[in-house]
Amino acid sequence: MSDPINVNIPSRDNPLFKTPYSEAKPLVHIIEDNYDMRMVIKNEFKDDYRVIDSEDGLTGFEKAITAVPDIIISDIQMPGINGIKLCKLLKEDERTTHIPVVLITGYDDEQGLLRGLKNGADDYITKPLSFKILRARVDNLIKTRQLWLNKFLNESHRPPIKLISANSDDLLLKKAYEIIEHNIGNSTFEATDFAQAIGMSRAQTYRKIKAITGFSVKEFIQITRLKKAAELLMNSDYNISEIAYEVGFSSGAYFSSSFSRYFKISPTRYILLNREK
């Protein structure tokens, strides 16, 4: 048997998977109790990012759950829930654990900085602020996150359920795949059922899956079905109609058109190329 072909996943501007938020600028959340400083930082990012802000840690945490920003910039020294406690809350909550956090710390607050890093902070910057450095660090974290998304988008087949690391996003993604795998043949399984199984509200599940994969829950479920179908087309003796049923498509025609738009190749052609002896 010849080696399987390498099929690239289409870009996110593909009409099948286009979402209202696919072209949106990254969302940065600034949490700082000093109004003037908060406005200065906000002004620094407003041209290239969408920006929201909060005046304290509690409000910031609540807003992070609701808005699910792409990155958070937080001062350490705040009344009530300070930046360290906030970071700990964010990193322990499944809804926000994937969000990179940049802490702002005083130049002499080494102990506070160490506690922040131990509680999951992704980067830090010391006062007095260099906005060029802050901007560069935020840009780098966003780019790193995008590389992670691209890795997911460019995988030809569904990643194995075997756990690769203890990263909380990997754990959630593993759980998500297991849920879909368990319901792969159920054509009525949809976003509401997925949210219930994963233990979040539908809105929270949408934001979390969107943040991790770049797709809505509905799109993510369909992509996983199609990746499973690709495996079956390559490694089983099922015909196309049988595989469509196995992965939860009630219509063979709809399955074939979805597969073709997604993989840029028809199921029939895919079989010919991958089962060729």
C-alpha positions in Angstrom: 0.0 0.0 0.0 1.3 3.5 -0.8 1.9 6.1 1.8 -1.2 8.2 2.7 -1.4 11.5 1.0 -1.0 14.6 3.1 -4.3 16.5 3.0 -4.2 20.1 4.3 -7.2 21.4 6.2 -8.7 24.5 4.5 -8.1 27.9 5.8 -10.6 29.5 8.1 -11.9 31.7 5.3 -13.4 28.6 3.8 -17.2 29.3 3.5 -18.1 26.1 5.3 -16.4 27.1 8.5 -16.4 30.9 8.3 -17.6 32.5 11.6 -18.6 36.1 12.5 -15.5 36.5 14.6 -12.9 35.1 12.2 -11.6 38.5 11.1 -11.9 40.2 14.5 -8.8 41.8 16.1 -7.5 40.0 19.2 -9.2 41.1 22.4 -7.0 42.4 25.2 -8.3 42.8 28.8 -6.5 45.4 31.0 -7.0 45.0 34.7 -5.6 48.0 36.6 -7.0 49.9 39.6 -5.3 53.1 38.7 -7.6 54.8 36.2 -4.9 57.0 34.5 -2.6 54.0 34.0 -5.4 51.9 32.8 -6.3 54.5 30.1 -2.7 54.9 29.1 -2.3 51.1 28.5 -5.7 51.0 26.8 -4.6 53.8 24.4 -1.5 51.9 23.6 -3.4 48.9 22.2 -6.6 50.4 20.8 -5.4 50.7 17.2 -4.5 47.0 16.7 -6.5 45.3 19.4 -10.0 45.3 20.7 -9.7 46.5 24.3 -11.8 46.0 27.4 -10.8 47.1 30.9 -11.6 46.5 34.6 -10.8 48.5 37.7 -10.2 45.6 40.1 -9.5 41.8 40.2 -13.0 40.6 41.0 -14.5 42.6 38.1 -11.7 41.5 35.9 -12.2 37.8 36.7 -16.0 38.1 36.1 -15.4 40.0 32.8 -12.8 37.4 31.7 -15.4 34.6 32.1 -17.9 36.6 30.1 -15.7 38.0 27.3 -13.0 35.4 27.2 -10.3 37.8 26.0 -7.3 36.6 23.9 -4.9 38.0 26.5 -5.0 39.7 30.0 -2.7 42.4 31.3 -3.0 42.8 35.0 -1.3 44.8 37.7 -0.1 42.8 40.7 -0.8 45.4 43.4 -4.6 45.8 43.5 -7.0 45.9 46.5 -9.1 42.8 47.2 -8.2 40.2 44.6 -4.7 41.2 43.6 -3.0 40.2 40.4 -1.5 37.0 41.9 -4.8 35.8 43.2 -6.5 36.8 40.0 -3.9 34.8 37.9 -4.5 31.8 40.2 -8.3 32.0 39.7 -7.9 32.4 35.9 -5.6 29.4 35.6 -7.7 27.1 37.8 -10.9 27.8 35.9 -11.6 25.7 32.8 -13.3 28.7 31.1 -10.2 30.9 31.3 -7.2 28.7 31.8 -6.0 29.1 28.2 -5.8 32.9 28.4 -2.2 34.2 28.5 -1.7 36.6 31.5 0.9 39.4 31.6 1.6 40.8 35.1 2.7 44.3 35.8 5.0 44.4 38.9 7.1 47.0 40.8 10.8 46.8 40.0 11.4 45.8 43.7 8.6 43.3 44.0 10.6 40.2 43.3 8.6 38.0 45.7 5.3 39.1 44.2 6.6 38.4 40.7 7.8 34.8 41.7 4.4 34.1 43.3 2.7 35.3 40.1 4.8 33.1 37.9 4.2 30.1 40.1 0.5 30.8 39.8 0.6 30.6 36.0 1.5 34.0 34.7 2.8 33.7 31.2 5.0 36.8 31.2 5.6 40.0 33.2 6.9 43.6 32.9 8.3 45.8 35.6 7.5 49.4 36.4 8.3 52.0 35.1 6.6 50.6 32.1 8.2 50.4 28.7 5.2 50.3 26.4 7.3 49.0 23.5 8.4 46.0 25.6 4.8 45.5 26.9 3.5 45.6 23.3 6.2 43.2 22.1 5.5 40.7 24.8 1.7 40.8 24.2 2.3 40.4 20.5 4.6 37.4 21.0 2.1 35.7 23.3 -0.7 36.2 20.7 1.6 34.8 18.0 2.4 31.8 20.1 -1.2 31.2 20.6 -1.9 31.5 16.9 0.8 28.9 16.2 -1.0 26.5 18.5 -4.2 27.1 16.7 -2.5 26.6 13.3 -1.2 23.3 14.5 -4.7 22.1 15.2 -6.0 23.5 11.9 -3.3 21.8 9.8 -3.6 18.3 11.2 -4.9 16.0 8.5 -6.7 13.7 10.8 -8.2 13.8 14.3 -5.4 13.9 16.9 -5.2 10.7 19.0 -7.0 10.8 22.3 -3.8 9.7 24.1 -2.9 12.5 26.4 0.2 14.3 25.3 0.7 16.7 28.3 -0.9 17.8 31.5 -1.7 21.3 30.0 -5.2 22.2 30.9 -6.1 23.0 27.3 -4.9 19.6 26.2 -6.9 18.0 29.0 -10.1 19.9 27.8 -9.4 19.1 24.2 -8.9 15.4 25.1 -12.2 15.5 27.0 -13.9 17.2 24.0 -12.7 14.5 21.6 -13.7 11.7 23.9 -17.3 13.2 24.1 -17.6 13.5 20.3 -16.0 10.1 19.8 -18.6 8.5 22.2 -21.4 10.2 20.2 -19.8 10.0 16.8 -22.6 7.9 15.3 -25.4 10.0 16.7 -26.6 12.4 14.0 -28.7 14.4 16.5 -25.8 15.1 18.8 -25.3 18.9 18.7 -23.7 21.9 20.5 -26.2 21.8 23.4 -25.6 18.1 24.1 -21.8 18.8 23.9 -22.0 21.6 26.4 -24.0 19.5 28.8 -21.5 16.7 28.5 -18.5 18.9 29.0 -20.1 20.6 32.1 -20.4 24.3 30.9 -23.2 26.5 29.7 -23.6 26.6 25.9 -22.3 30.2 25.8 -19.2 29.3 27.9 -18.5 26.2 25.9 -18.7 28.2 22.6 -16.2 30.8 23.9 -13.8 28.2 25.2 -13.8 25.9 22.2 -13.6 29.0 19.9 -10.6 30.2 21.9 -8.8 26.9 21.8 -9.6 25.7 18.2 -10.7 28.8 16.3 -14.0 27.2 15.5 -17.5 27.2 17.0 -18.7 24.1 18.8 -20.9 23.1 15.8 -17.9 23.4 13.4 -15.6 21.6 15.8 -18.1 18.7 16.1 -18.4 18.5 12.3 -14.6 18.7 11.8 -14.0 15.9 14.2 -16.6 13.8 12.4 -14.9 14.4 9.1 -11.4 13.6 10.5 -12.8 10.3 11.8 -14.3 9.7 8.4 -11.0 10.3 6.8 -9.5 7.6 9.1 -12.2 5.1 8.2 -11.9 5.9 4.5 -8.2 5.1 4.6 -8.2 2.2 7.1 -11.5 0.3 6.8 -13.4 -1.6 4.2 -16.6 0.4 4.7 -18.2 2.0 1.7 -18.8 5.8 1.7 -22.5 5.5 2.7 -21.6 3.3 5.6 -18.8 5.6 6.8 -21.2 8.6 6.5 -23.6 6.8 8.9 -20.7 5.7 11.2 -19.7 9.3 11.8 -23.2 10.7 12.3 -24.2 12.0 8.9 -27.8 11.1 8.0 -27.3 11.9 4.4 -24.6 10.4 2.2 -24.8 13.3 -0.2 -24.4 15.9 2.5 -21.4 13.9 3.9 -19.7 13.8 0.5 -20.2 17.5 -0.1 -18.9 18.4 3.4 -15.9 16.1 3.0 -15.1 17.6 -0.4 -15.3 21.2 0.8 -13.2 20.4 3.9 -10.4 18.2 2.5 -10.6 19.7 -1.1 -10.9 16.2 -2.4 -13.9 13.8 -2.8 -14.3 10.7 -0.6 -14.0 8.5 -3.7 -10.8 10.1 -4.8 -9.5 10.0 -1.2 -10.1 6.2 -1.1 -8.4 5.7 -4.4 -5.3 7.6 -3.4 -5.0 6.1 0.1 -6.0 2.5 -0.6 -4.0 2.2 -3.7 -1.8 -0.9 -3.7 
